[in-house]
Amino acid sequence: MAEQLRAAVRELMPRAHEDLTRLVALRSVADARQFPPEECAAAAAWVVGAFREQGFADAEAVETSDGSAAVIGFRPGPADAPTVLLYCHYDVQPPGDEELWNSPPFTLTERDGRWYGRGASDCKGNLVMHLTALRALAAAGQAPAVNLRIVAEGSEEMGTGGLEDLLRQRPELFDADVMLIADTGNTAVGEPTITTSLRGIANVVVHVSALEGEVHSGVFGGPAPDAMTALVQMLATLHDEEGNTTVDGLVSDQHWNGVEYDDTQFRGDAGVLEGVDLVGSGSVADQVWARPALTILGIDCPPVVGSAAAITPRASARLNLRVPPGTDPAEAQDLLIGHLLAAAPWGVRVSVDPEATGMPFGASTGGPGFKQLTAALSAAYGAEVGFAGQGGSIPLCSALAEQFPDAEIALIGVEEPQCRIHAPNESVDPSEIENLAYAEALFLSRFESRAGSSS
């Protein structure tokens, strides 16, 4: 039976490539300021049709509060069977500067055994993985041993909360015993991993004003307060000499107790230039999975090209604060705002606009779902399964855990570090789609909620 599933998945990989090619070609960026909303609508329609073909007869695109459409569907299984929810998202990050891509971002391109394109891994590759698992079961003449739900989000990358609102309004659409959140990945190609920890998020935009308008730097430079210089001084207080995040009142010395993240591997994964040090104290795993991290996402200031000999009257910056489980993001955001206000020099005027927050997430790993998923992943990869954290945020996970406290939530996916998600030249290793589809098919064909538990 397992051999039939493995063979079925392998034979379906050309179909997976075809599906991913079609999906990547749809510029489904959930921001109408950058891409036509018709692109997201077309992607949603494609996803609806694909899952209807796999037995989700009632699959439909449900509009959410942020204007995006979530694809929702249910496929009944045997009587009294447990229910498994399959999650993914079809929206993608903007491509950014297309000159930095080695091939067109919305054309799936194969190079050196990898498939390149925006969304190839995050998260259209995971969507194709779900479909491939379901098709493999059908091709092998097997039916899932469970009831199935599909939830494909349409605005995950924008973080606007539409799906979380839908969860609160219609929780019955999400109710499941096990939730497979396919939006993370392995620590490396071929190393099966379940993500058990996610950092939360708390963003702000800080504005600094010092002058009524630009004035000549030669005539007024010296005593005239420069808003850009004031902002730079404020931002410099958010990290110490080692690079640790230093927001007043925010704990930043936590330690990670799961798998380690090798320094050399991290340097390669992150593209750290030769001779440049890693920052922060503690291990890499401590830094990316267990501690807060403050990143300056953008600064509004005069550009170098075309800049004049003038003192800047106003400047702004958008800041991204990631916080680990155990830290309340709203409290962390308040601490960040207080820190910025206190750090402002020379009496410059400062205002801070808080953006939406997202809760961190920590999974419970003692239930039968985790036990059987771990066995399926180990069988698919022929390797021991590791448990890792994820520096990114998926607010839906915390919302699901709050709504369904007894559900087992497991994060898996094709997004290993070489994928370079959110960056130019995003890619996926097709072997990850193949192995994960096989593991998921094994799990769906065997899962029993009474299979016991492990610690």
N, C-alpha and C positions, 0 to 999 in steps of 0.2 A: 504493500500500500504506500509506504513512504517512498519507495523507489519510483512508483508511478507518478507521485506528486512531483518529485524532483525532475523527472523527465518531462513532465507537462510544463513546468515552469521554464525549463531550458528551451523547449520548443516555442514557448510564447515570447521569448525575448525579442525577436524581430517585431512582433506586434507591440511590445512595450516601447521599442524605439519609434515606431510609427505614431503611437499615441503621444509620446513625449514631443515628437516633432510638431504635431498639430497644436499641442498645448503651449509650447514655447513660442510658437508663432503668434499667439494671441497676447497682445500687449496689455495684460490684465493688471495694470497698476491702478489701485483704488484711489486715485486722486485725479479728479476731473480737470484740475488746473494743468496737468501734464499730459494726460492721454484721454481720448474720447471714452466716455462711460460705456459706449457700445462694445468696447473690447472686453470689459468685465462681464457684460450681459452675454456676449457670445461664449465666453469661457464657462459661465454658469450653465448655459443651455447645453454645452458639450458634456459637462459633468453629469447633468440630469439624464441625458440620453445614454451615457455610458453605464450608469448604475441601473437604469431601468432595464437595460439589456442583461444585467446580472441578477435580475429577480427582485429589484426594488421597484415594484410596480407603481408605488405611490410617490416616488421621488419627485420633488418639486423644488423650485427656487423660491424661498420664503424671504420677503423683504424684511430687513431689520431697521432699527431706529436710526442708524447712520446712513441709510439709503442703499447699503450694499445688500446683496442677496446671498443667503446661506442655502446650500443644497442640503435638503433633509429627506431622509427616506428610511423605510423599515422593511425588512424581509423576515417573515416568520419562519421559525424552525420547528423542531419537534415539540410536542406538548410538554410543558413543564421544564423546558430547557432554559438554561441561563441566557442572558442577553449580553452581547458584546457590541460596544460602540467603536466604530472606526472613524477617526478624525484625521483631517488634513485641511489645507487651504489652497485655493487656486489663484489668489492674488499674489503679486510679486512686488519686490522692491523696484524703484525706477532704475534704469540701467546706468545712470550717471553719464559721465563723459564717454561717449561711444568711441572716441579716439584711443582710449585706453584698452579697448577690447581687441583681441587678435582675430576675432571673427564677429560677424553681426550678432548683437546680443539676442535678437529674437529669431535667429535661425539656428536650430540645433546642429552642431558641427562636431564631428568626431576627429580627435587628435590624440595620438599615442594611447589609444584604448579608452579615453575618457570622452564623455559627451558634454559639450560646452553650450551654454545658453542661459539667459536670465530665467530663473525658476527651475532649471534642470534638476537641482537638488531641493531648493527651498521655494515652494514645497511641492511642485508639480511632479517631481520624481517620486515623492511619497504617495501622491495620488495614484500614479501609475503602478506603484508597488501594490496598493490595495487591490486595484483592478486585476493585476496579474495573479495575485493569490486567489481571488474568487474565480477567475477563468481557469486556473489550474485545477481547482477542486472540480469544476464542471467537466473539464477535459479528462480527468482521471475517474469520472463516474462517481464522485463522492459529493455528498451534501454536507454543508456545515452542521455541526452538532449543536448549534446555538441559534437563537434569534439574533438578527443583525440590525444595527442602526448605522447609517452613514451621516456624517456631519462634515460638510466641506465649506469652510468659511470663505467669505469674499472680501474681508477688510482686515485681516490679521496684521499685515505689515503697517497699516495706518494706526493701529491701536486705538480706534475710536469707540470700541465697546459695544458695537451692534450685536454681536453674538451673545455677549454676556447679558444684555438686555433681553434678548430672545429667551435665554435660559431662565431668567427670572419670570418672564411672562408665560412661557409654555414649557415648564420643566419636563412634562411627559415626553417631549420630543428627544430628550437626552437620557432618560432613565435606563441604566444598564448596570450589570454586575461588574463587568470589566470594561475599562475604557482604554483603547490603544491610541495614544496620541502620537501620530506619526509626524513629528516636526522637530526631531533632534537627530542623533546619530551615534555612530560608534566612535571610540577614541582614536581608531585608526582603521584603515581598510582591512577587512578580514578579522577584526577583533570585536566580537559581539558584545554589545553594551546596552544596559538599560539605564536611562537617566532617572535619578531619584530625587534630584534637588534642582530648583530653578531660583535664580535671583529675581527679586521684584524690581520695580522701576519707579523713579520719582524725578521727573524733569522740571526745570524752571527756565525762564528767560529773564535775565537781569539787564536792566537799562540804567545807564549812568549819564547824567547831564551836568555840565560844568559852566558853559557859556551860552549866551543868547544866540550866537552864530559863530562861524569861522572868523578867525582873525589872523593877521600875518605873523608867522613864526619869528621873523626877524624883529618886528616892531614890538611884539608883546611876549615873545618867548622868554621864559624864566619865571616871572611871577604869575603869569596867567595859567590857571589850572587846565590841564589837558585831560579830557574825559577818557581817552584811550589809555593814557598812562595810569590813570586811576583804576580803570578796569583791569589792566594787566596786573597791577599790584594786588587787587582783590583776588583775582584768579590764582595768583601765585601762592596764596595762603591755603589753598585747598589740597596741597600735597607737601610732604616734608622732603628733605634732601634725598631720601632713599626712593621717593616716589609713592609712598603710602598715602592713601586718602586721609585727610585730616580735617574733617568737618567737626566743628566744636560740638561735643556731646555724643558723637556717633562712634559706637564700638567698632574697631577695625583690627582686632588681633585674633580673630577666630581661626580654627584649624579644621582641615578636611580629613575625615577618617576613612574614606574609600580608596579607590585606586589612585595611584600617583600619576602625574603628568610630567614626563621627562623634560628637563630643561632644553636639551638639544632638539627634541622633537617639537617642542613649543616654538623655539626660534624659527625652525623651518616652516611650521604651520602658519605662524604669524608673519613670516617674511621679514624678520628682524635683520637689519643690515649688519654685515660683518664689522666687528669692533664696537658695536653699540650694545650697552648692557641691558639686561632685563631690569625692571624696576620693582621696588617693594621688597619688604622683608618677608621671611617665610617661604614656603614652597610655591611652585606655580599653581598647584591644585588649591592651596590656601587662597591664593590671590584671585583666581578666576571662579571658584565655586563656593567659597566660604566667607569671603570678606566683601565689604562695600567697595565700589570702584566709581570714581568721578571722572567723566570724560567731557571735554569741551567740544561740543558738536559743531559749533559755528560762531563766527563773530561778524557783526556788522560794523564796518569801518571803511575808510577810503582804500581803494585798491592801489597797489604799487604803481601799475601803469596808469598814468594820468593824474597821479596825486600831485597836489599843490603844496607850496610852502606855507601851510596853514595849520593852526592848532585845532584839533578835533573837538567840537563842542559836545557831541553826543556819541555814545558807543553802546553796543548791546552784545550779549553772548547767550547762546542756548547751551544749557548744561544737562548732562545725562548722568543720573545717580542710580547705580545698581546696588540693591541691598539683598543680603542672604536671608534664608529662612530664620525666623526668630526676631527679625527687625521689621517693625511696622513702617511701610513706605510713607504714609502720611506724616508720621512723627519725624521720619528722616528728612522729608521735604521741608517741614517746619524748621528743623535744625539747620538745614542748608540755607534757607531764607534768612534766619537769624544770623548765621555766620557771615553771609554776604553784607548784610546791613551793618554789622559791627566792624567789618574789615574795610569799609569805605573810608579813604583818606580825605583830608582837606575839607570836610563838610560838603562834598559833592552830593548832588541829589541822586538818590537811588530808589528804583522801584523794581519789584520782582513779581513776575507773572507766573503763578504755579500752573503746570499742566497736569493732565490726568495721571493718576498713580496706578500701579499694578502690584498686586500682592505676590510675595515669594511663595514657593511651593516646596513641600517636602513629602515624599511618598511613603506610605506604609507598605513594607515589603513582605509581610508575614502570611499573606493569604494564598489560597489555592491558585488564583490566577497568575500571580508572580511565579509560583512554583512551576506551573506547567508552561508558562511562556519562557522561563529560563531554560527548561528542558528542550523546548522546541528550537530556541536560538542555538543552544549548544549542539543539537543534532544537525542543524543546518550548516553551521560553520565548522563543526568538528573541533571546537575550542571551548574553554571555560568562559562563562559570561561574567563580565565585570559590571560594577555599579559605579556610575560617575555622576558628577554634577554638570550643570550647564550654566554658563555665565549669563545667557540671555534670559528673556522673560516671556512667559506665555500666560497672561492673566486668566485665560479661560480655565486653566488647571485648578487654580485656587477657587474660582467660582464653582466649578464642578464639585470639588471636595467639600465646599460649604453646603451645596445643595444636596449632595448625595454622600454623606459621611461614611457609609458602609461600602461604597464602590471602591474597587481597586483601579488605580490610575497608573498606567505604565507608559513611559515615553520612549519611543524607539524611532528609527528613521535612517535615511540614506545620507545624512549630512555630516560625513566625517570631515576632519580639518582641511584636507586638500580641496574640498569643494569651493572654498572661498565665497561662502554665501554673503550676499549684500555687496560684494565687491565686483570690479571688472573681472571678466573671464571666469565667472561661476561655472562649475561643472559637477558632474556626477560620475562615479565609477559604476558601470553597469553591473558589475558583480555584486554590488551592494543591493541593487534592486532585485537581482535574482535570488540572493541568499535570504534577504528579508521576506520576499514574497513566499519563498518556500517555507520559512519559519512560521509566517503568519498562517499559511494554508495548513500546516501541521497543527498549529494551535487551534484553529477554528474547527478542524475535523475531530479534535480529541478533547476539547475542554469540558470538564465536568466540575461544577461548583462544589461538589462534595469530595474532592480528591485529597483533602487534608491540607495542612499548612506547614510552613517552615519558618523558622525565625530568621 
